[in-house]
Amino acid sequence: LPVSVLRPNVEEVFREAAQKAQEAGIKLHWEFEPGFICNKPSEIVSLHEKVAHPNFTIMYDTSHAHMCAAVGARQPGETEILPGGAAELLEKLEGKIDVHDTDIRLLVQDVDRLKRRPGPDSPINPSIV
C-alpha cells in the first residue's frame, strides 16, 4: 500500500502506543530505516509532527540518517535527499530525537574494510576517515 494510505493509520497507532507506553513509564522511540515506511526526510519530520505526543521521539541512527537523507536509499517514488545530508536531517529533528550508538562497532569495522577495498558505490570516502 502507498504511504498516503498507510500514513494516517501509522500516526494513530504511534500516538496510541506512545500514550500506553507513557502510562507504563516507558518512552517510545521510532527508528526510521531505508526501505521502511516514512523514510524520506520530509516524511520522517512530518510523522513526528503528526503523531504529536510528548512520549514519541525519533531514534536517530547515524547510518540510517545518512542512507535516507544523503543517499535516498530504497525510497519509493521520487528520491528525496537533503543537500546537507544526515547533518541537515539532524537539524530538522532538533528536540525530537534520541540517539543510539550500538552500531558503532560495526561502523568502525565497515570503515576499516572500506579503507582496504572501497566499492564504487561506497558512501564513505576512505581518504577522509
Z-matrix of the N, CA and C atoms (Angstrom, degrees):
N
C 1 1.457
C 2 1.527 1 110.31
N 3 1.317 2 117.89 1 144.64
C 4 1.465 3 119.91 2 178.68
C 5 1.531 4 111.44 3 -69.83
N 6 1.330 5 115.28 4 155.91
C 7 1.461 6 121.56 5 -179.61
C 8 1.525 7 110.67 6 -55.47
N 9 1.328 8 117.56 7 -37.54
C 10 1.469 9 120.88 8 -178.03
C 11 1.527 10 112.09 9 -60.30
N 12 1.328 11 117.18 10 -28.98
C 13 1.465 12 121.22 11 178.14
C 14 1.528 13 110.53 12 -84.35
N 15 1.322 14 116.73 13 -43.47
C 16 1.461 15 121.28 14 -176.78
C 17 1.519 16 113.33 15 -74.71
N 18 1.301 17 116.68 16 -32.70
C 19 1.464 18 121.47 17 -169.06
C 20 1.526 19 115.34 18 -54.33
N 21 1.322 20 121.33 19 -49.75
C 22 1.473 21 118.90 20 -179.57
C 23 1.526 22 111.85 21 -58.21
N 24 1.323 23 116.76 22 -37.93
C 25 1.463 24 119.83 23 178.17
C 26 1.521 25 111.30 24 -68.20
N 27 1.324 26 117.23 25 -38.48
C 28 1.462 27 121.13 26 179.55
C 29 1.524 28 109.92 27 -63.46
N 30 1.318 29 116.32 28 -45.15
C 31 1.464 30 120.29 29 179.72
C 32 1.519 31 111.17 30 -61.46
N 33 1.315 32 116.94 31 -43.82
C 34 1.469 33 121.45 32 -179.89
C 35 1.528 34 110.84 33 -64.65
N 36 1.319 35 116.76 34 -43.82
C 37 1.466 36 120.77 35 179.76
C 38 1.528 37 110.30 36 -63.18
N 39 1.333 38 117.63 37 -44.89
C 40 1.466 39 120.16 38 178.20
C 41 1.525 40 111.55 39 -62.70
N 42 1.322 41 117.29 40 -40.82
C 43 1.469 42 121.08 41 -179.86
C 44 1.530 43 110.07 42 -62.44
N 45 1.321 44 116.79 43 -46.49
C 46 1.468 45 120.72 44 179.02
C 47 1.528 46 111.10 45 -65.20
N 48 1.313 47 116.81 46 -41.52
C 49 1.469 48 120.81 47 179.60
C 50 1.527 49 110.75 48 -65.31
N 51 1.332 50 117.14 49 -39.23
C 52 1.464 51 120.76 50 178.45
C 53 1.524 52 110.83 51 -63.00
N 54 1.334 53 116.50 52 -39.55
C 55 1.460 54 120.48 53 178.97
C 56 1.531 55 110.85 54 -66.73
N 57 1.321 56 116.50 55 -46.45
C 58 1.475 57 120.22 56 179.50
C 59 1.524 58 111.04 57 -63.26
N 60 1.321 59 116.23 58 -40.83
C 61 1.464 60 120.13 59 178.42
C 62 1.530 61 110.13 60 -63.82
N 63 1.321 62 116.79 61 -42.12
C 64 1.466 63 120.73 62 179.30
C 65 1.530 64 110.50 63 -60.96
N 66 1.315 65 116.52 64 -43.16
C 67 1.465 66 120.98 65 179.11
C 68 1.527 67 111.37 66 -61.90
N 69 1.329 68 116.29 67 -28.00
C 70 1.473 69 121.26 68 179.24
C 71 1.532 70 111.86 69 -92.55
N 72 1.339 71 116.92 70 1.22
C 73 1.458 72 120.50 71 179.77
C 74 1.522 73 113.89 72 77.75
N 75 1.328 74 116.05 73 26.73
C 76 1.467 75 121.79 74 -177.93
C 77 1.524 76 108.68 75 -119.24
N 78 1.346 77 116.33 76 137.79
C 79 1.471 78 119.92 77 175.00
C 80 1.530 79 108.85 78 -86.94
N 81 1.320 80 115.55 79 141.44
C 82 1.467 81 120.90 80 178.42
C 83 1.514 82 108.97 81 -104.79
N 84 1.325 83 116.55 82 122.20
C 85 1.454 84 123.39 83 178.39
C 86 1.529 85 108.16 84 -119.39
N 87 1.330 86 117.04 85 135.49
C 88 1.459 87 121.79 86 175.78
C 89 1.515 88 108.56 87 -109.07
N 90 1.322 89 115.96 88 130.99
C 91 1.461 90 121.24 89 178.71
C 92 1.526 91 109.20 90 -108.31
N 93 1.317 92 115.84 91 114.49
C 94 1.469 93 120.28 92 177.16
C 95 1.529 94 108.86 93 -76.35
N 96 1.325 95 115.36 94 151.00
C 97 1.463 96 120.74 95 -179.83
C 98 1.521 97 109.82 96 -146.12
N 99 1.323 98 117.15 97 149.99
C 100 1.466 99 119.58 98 174.40
C 101 1.530 100 109.90 99 -58.33
N 102 1.323 101 116.74 100 135.61
C 103 1.454 102 121.22 101 177.65
C 104 1.517 103 114.06 102 88.95
N 105 1.324 104 118.19 103 -11.32
C 106 1.459 105 121.22 104 178.52
C 107 1.527 106 108.72 105 -96.02
N 108 1.309 107 116.72 106 168.84
C 109 1.464 108 121.49 107 179.43
C 110 1.529 109 110.33 108 -60.36
N 111 1.301 110 115.48 109 144.21
C 112 1.474 111 122.89 110 177.76
C 113 1.521 112 111.25 111 57.78
N 114 1.314 113 117.77 112 59.95
C 115 1.467 114 120.19 113 -178.70
C 116 1.528 115 113.50 114 -113.51
N 117 1.323 116 117.30 115 7.27
C 118 1.464 117 120.58 116 172.90
C 119 1.529 118 107.06 117 -88.98
N 120 1.329 119 117.96 118 147.40
C 121 1.466 120 119.37 119 -177.86
C 122 1.529 121 114.22 120 -50.16
N 123 1.326 122 117.43 121 -46.52
C 124 1.473 123 119.67 122 -179.27
C 125 1.530 124 111.26 123 -64.73
N 126 1.323 125 117.33 124 -34.43
C 127 1.465 126 120.88 125 179.17
C 128 1.530 127 111.27 126 -69.92
N 129 1.322 128 116.04 127 -37.35
C 130 1.460 129 121.00 128 179.86
C 131 1.529 130 109.62 129 -63.06
N 132 1.321 131 116.18 130 -49.15
C 133 1.466 132 121.39 131 -179.97
C 134 1.526 133 110.14 132 -64.64
N 135 1.316 134 116.50 133 -45.69
C 136 1.462 135 121.79 134 -177.88
C 137 1.531 136 112.02 135 -63.12
N 138 1.322 137 117.21 136 -39.17
C 139 1.464 138 119.66 137 -179.61
C 140 1.527 139 110.07 138 -59.75
N 141 1.323 140 116.68 139 -45.37
C 142 1.466 141 119.56 140 178.97
C 143 1.532 142 110.64 141 -60.57
N 144 1.317 143 116.65 142 -43.63
C 145 1.467 144 120.91 143 -179.65
C 146 1.526 145 111.36 144 -64.25
N 147 1.328 146 117.13 145 -38.82
C 148 1.464 147 120.89 146 -177.83
C 149 1.535 148 111.99 147 -74.85
N 150 1.319 149 117.13 148 -35.44
C 151 1.468 150 119.17 149 177.26
C 152 1.528 151 109.02 150 -65.11
N 153 1.326 152 115.94 151 -42.44
C 154 1.461 153 122.68 152 172.27
C 155 1.527 154 113.29 153 47.98
N 156 1.315 155 116.53 154 51.29
C 157 1.466 156 121.00 155 176.34
C 158 1.524 157 107.90 156 -126.81
N 159 1.333 158 118.18 157 132.88
C 160 1.466 159 120.22 158 -176.84
C 161 1.527 160 114.13 159 -64.28
N 162 1.322 161 117.29 160 -15.97
C 163 1.467 162 120.90 161 -179.55
C 164 1.529 163 111.99 162 -97.65
N 165 1.318 164 117.69 163 9.58
C 166 1.465 165 122.44 164 -179.83
C 167 1.521 166 109.13 165 -112.36
N 168 1.326 167 116.94 166 114.25
C 169 1.461 168 121.08 167 176.95
C 170 1.527 169 109.54 168 -124.89
N 171 1.299 170 114.88 169 168.24
C 172 1.457 171 121.09 170 -179.69
C 173 1.521 172 109.02 171 -103.35
N 174 1.311 173 116.08 172 130.80
C 175 1.463 174 122.47 173 175.63
C 176 1.523 175 106.55 174 -82.36
N 177 1.308 176 116.55 175 115.42
C 178 1.469 177 121.20 176 -176.45
C 179 1.522 178 109.55 177 -95.26
N 180 1.303 179 115.54 178 101.50
C 181 1.458 180 122.76 179 176.07
C 182 1.528 181 105.94 180 -94.76
N 183 1.310 182 117.44 181 120.09
C 184 1.461 183 120.92 182 -173.57
C 185 1.527 184 113.21 183 -60.87
N 186 1.313 185 116.45 184 -36.72
C 187 1.463 186 119.74 185 178.96
C 188 1.532 187 110.68 186 -67.67
N 189 1.323 188 116.79 187 -45.25
C 190 1.461 189 120.39 188 179.14
C 191 1.528 190 110.51 189 -65.44
N 192 1.331 191 116.68 190 -37.64
C 193 1.464 192 120.04 191 178.63
C 194 1.526 193 110.10 192 -62.06
N 195 1.324 194 116.47 193 -42.89
C 196 1.465 195 119.93 194 178.48
C 197 1.529 196 110.40 195 -61.99
N 198 1.321 197 116.34 196 -47.61
C 199 1.464 198 119.94 197 -176.85
C 200 1.530 199 112.10 198 -65.76
N 201 1.340 200 117.40 199 -35.05
C 202 1.466 201 120.70 200 -179.74
C 203 1.523 202 112.65 201 -81.47
N 204 1.334 203 117.19 202 -42.56
C 205 1.468 204 120.23 203 -171.93
C 206 1.526 205 114.45 204 -92.67
N 207 1.333 206 118.11 205 -31.20
C 208 1.463 207 120.49 206 -177.48
C 209 1.522 208 112.64 207 -100.51
N 210 1.329 209 116.50 208 -33.20
C 211 1.464 210 121.10 209 -176.14
C 212 1.528 211 112.18 210 -101.53
N 213 1.329 212 116.60 211 -33.96
C 214 1.467 213 120.37 212 -175.73
C 215 1.513 214 111.55 213 73.22
N 216 1.333 215 116.09 214 32.59
C 217 1.463 216 121.49 215 -174.98
C 218 1.524 217 112.48 216 -65.76
N 219 1.314 218 115.18 217 133.85
C 220 1.465 219 124.44 218 172.23
C 221 1.526 220 113.48 219 55.08
N 222 1.329 221 116.72 220 34.41
C 223 1.460 222 120.85 221 176.68
C 224 1.528 223 109.01 222 -89.60
N 225 1.322 224 117.58 223 134.64
C 226 1.463 225 119.26 224 177.31
C 227 1.525 226 110.92 225 -72.22
N 228 1.315 227 116.43 226 148.78
C 229 1.461 228 120.20 227 177.70
C 230 1.514 229 112.26 228 68.16
N 231 1.328 230 115.40 229 -145.07
C 232 1.464 231 121.25 230 -178.21
C 233 1.528 232 110.15 231 -70.10
N 234 1.322 233 115.72 232 131.95
C 235 1.469 234 121.47 233 179.89
C 236 1.520 235 110.01 234 -69.27
N 237 1.329 236 115.36 235 138.49
C 238 1.465 237 121.27 236 177.47
C 239 1.521 238 108.55 237 -122.85
N 240 1.314 239 116.35 238 117.69
C 241 1.466 240 120.51 239 175.45
C 242 1.529 241 108.59 240 -126.27
N 243 1.310 242 115.13 241 161.19
C 244 1.462 243 121.09 242 177.99
C 245 1.524 244 108.56 243 -106.63
N 246 1.331 245 118.48 244 138.47
C 247 1.467 246 120.36 245 178.96
C 248 1.526 247 112.44 246 -55.49
N 249 1.324 248 116.73 247 -35.49
C 250 1.464 249 121.13 248 -179.85
C 251 1.517 250 113.48 249 -91.22
N 252 1.328 251 117.42 250 5.68
C 253 1.461 252 122.03 251 176.41
C 254 1.519 253 114.63 252 57.69
N 255 1.325 254 115.19 253 -141.19
C 256 1.465 255 122.07 254 -176.01
C 257 1.524 256 112.00 255 -61.20
N 258 1.333 257 117.44 256 -34.66
C 259 1.466 258 120.54 257 179.58
C 260 1.528 259 110.90 258 -65.51
N 261 1.316 260 116.79 259 -39.99
C 262 1.469 261 120.13 260 178.09
C 263 1.529 262 110.56 261 -66.82
N 264 1.341 263 116.44 262 -40.30
C 265 1.461 264 119.56 263 177.06
C 266 1.526 265 110.33 264 -62.51
N 267 1.308 266 116.58 265 -40.60
C 268 1.466 267 120.85 266 177.49
C 269 1.531 268 110.43 267 -58.03
N 270 1.326 269 117.24 268 -42.54
C 271 1.464 270 120.96 269 177.98
C 272 1.526 271 111.06 270 -63.26
N 273 1.328 272 117.15 271 -41.53
C 274 1.466 273 121.01 272 -179.68
C 275 1.534 274 111.51 273 -65.98
N 276 1.330 275 116.60 274 -25.43
C 277 1.463 276 121.10 275 -177.90
C 278 1.529 277 113.08 276 -98.41
N 279 1.312 278 116.66 277 10.23
C 280 1.466 279 119.99 278 -178.49
C 281 1.530 280 110.41 279 -53.63
N 282 1.321 281 115.64 280 130.13
C 283 1.461 282 121.90 281 -179.84
C 284 1.515 283 114.21 282 82.33
N 285 1.325 284 117.52 283 -0.55
C 286 1.463 285 121.61 284 -176.59
C 287 1.526 286 112.76 285 -117.69
N 288 1.343 287 117.94 286 2.08
C 289 1.458 288 119.19 287 -168.85
C 290 1.521 289 114.49 288 -123.35
N 291 1.303 290 113.71 289 162.79
C 292 1.453 291 125.50 290 163.71
C 293 1.523 292 104.27 291 -127.31
N 294 1.312 293 117.39 292 149.95
C 295 1.461 294 121.86 293 -176.53
C 296 1.515 295 109.19 294 -114.57
N 297 1.321 296 116.21 295 142.74
C 298 1.458 297 118.19 296 172.56
C 299 1.511 298 108.83 297 -126.88
N 300 1.318 299 114.42 298 148.17
C 301 1.462 300 119.42 299 -177.32
C 302 1.520 301 111.88 300 -125.93
N 303 1.324 302 117.39 301 24.52
C 304 1.465 303 120.09 302 -177.11
C 305 1.523 304 112.54 303 -67.79
N 306 1.332 305 117.56 304 -16.72
C 307 1.457 306 120.22 305 -178.22
C 308 1.526 307 112.48 306 -94.85
N 309 1.321 308 117.66 307 5.46
C 310 1.460 309 120.21 308 -174.31
C 311 1.524 310 112.06 309 -60.87
N 312 1.321 311 117.88 310 -37.16
C 313 1.463 312 120.66 311 178.63
C 314 1.521 313 109.73 312 -59.36
N 315 1.334 314 116.14 313 -43.11
C 316 1.468 315 119.79 314 179.58
C 317 1.527 316 110.74 315 -67.85
N 318 1.329 317 117.41 316 -38.10
C 319 1.461 318 120.38 317 178.68
C 320 1.526 319 110.24 318 -62.50
N 321 1.326 320 117.28 319 -43.95
C 322 1.465 321 120.86 320 178.82
C 323 1.524 322 109.90 321 -61.07
N 324 1.335 323 116.65 322 -41.74
C 325 1.466 324 119.74 323 178.27
C 326 1.527 325 110.53 324 -64.33
N 327 1.341 326 117.17 325 -41.07
C 328 1.466 327 120.78 326 179.45
C 329 1.522 328 110.97 327 -63.62
N 330 1.340 329 117.00 328 -44.98
C 331 1.456 330 120.67 329 179.79
C 332 1.516 331 109.85 330 -62.36
N 333 1.322 332 116.67 331 -43.55
C 334 1.457 333 120.54 332 178.98
C 335 1.536 334 110.40 333 -60.54
N 336 1.317 335 116.93 334 -44.04
C 337 1.465 336 121.53 335 178.66
C 338 1.525 337 110.60 336 -63.84
N 339 1.327 338 116.95 337 -42.54
C 340 1.461 339 120.66 338 -178.99
C 341 1.526 340 112.45 339 -67.41
N 342 1.312 341 116.83 340 -31.11
C 343 1.466 342 119.59 341 176.67
C 344 1.523 343 110.15 342 -63.41
N 345 1.327 344 115.61 343 -36.93
C 346 1.464 345 119.24 344 -179.45
C 347 1.517 346 111.40 345 -75.03
N 348 1.339 347 117.39 346 -40.46
C 349 1.461 348 120.65 347 -175.69
C 350 1.525 349 110.62 348 -154.46
N 351 1.343 350 118.42 349 76.55
C 352 1.463 351 120.24 350 -179.15
C 353 1.524 352 111.38 351 -69.98
N 354 1.322 353 115.47 352 143.29
C 355 1.457 354 120.91 353 176.01
C 356 1.515 355 110.00 354 -81.44
N 357 1.338 356 117.33 355 162.86
C 358 1.467 357 120.60 356 -178.61
C 359 1.525 358 113.02 357 -66.29
N 360 1.345 359 118.15 358 -24.51
C 361 1.463 360 121.36 359 -178.97
C 362 1.532 361 111.71 360 -103.02
N 363 1.309 362 117.33 361 15.17
C 364 1.452 363 121.42 362 -176.95
C 365 1.531 364 111.19 363 -63.30
N 366 1.368 365 117.10 364 131.21
C 367 1.467 366 119.10 365 176.53
C 368 1.520 367 111.85 366 -78.14
N 369 1.322 368 117.57 367 -7.05
C 370 1.467 369 121.05 368 -177.78
C 371 1.523 370 108.76 369 -107.27
N 372 1.300 371 115.21 370 126.26
C 373 1.458 372 121.11 371 176.03
C 374 1.530 373 107.18 372 -87.97
N 375 1.324 374 118.56 373 107.89
C 376 1.463 375 119.94 374 -174.31
C 377 1.526 376 113.88 375 -63.81
N 378 1.307 377 118.63 376 -16.75
C 379 1.455 378 119.64 377 179.85
C 380 1.525 379 112.45 378 -76.05
N 381 1.325 380 117.68 379 -14.06
C 382 1.467 381 119.68 380 -179.30
C 383 1.513 382 113.24 381 -108.69
N 384 1.328 383 117.98 382 0.18
C 385 1.474 384 120.34 383 178.97
C 386 1.490 385 111.34 384 -96.59
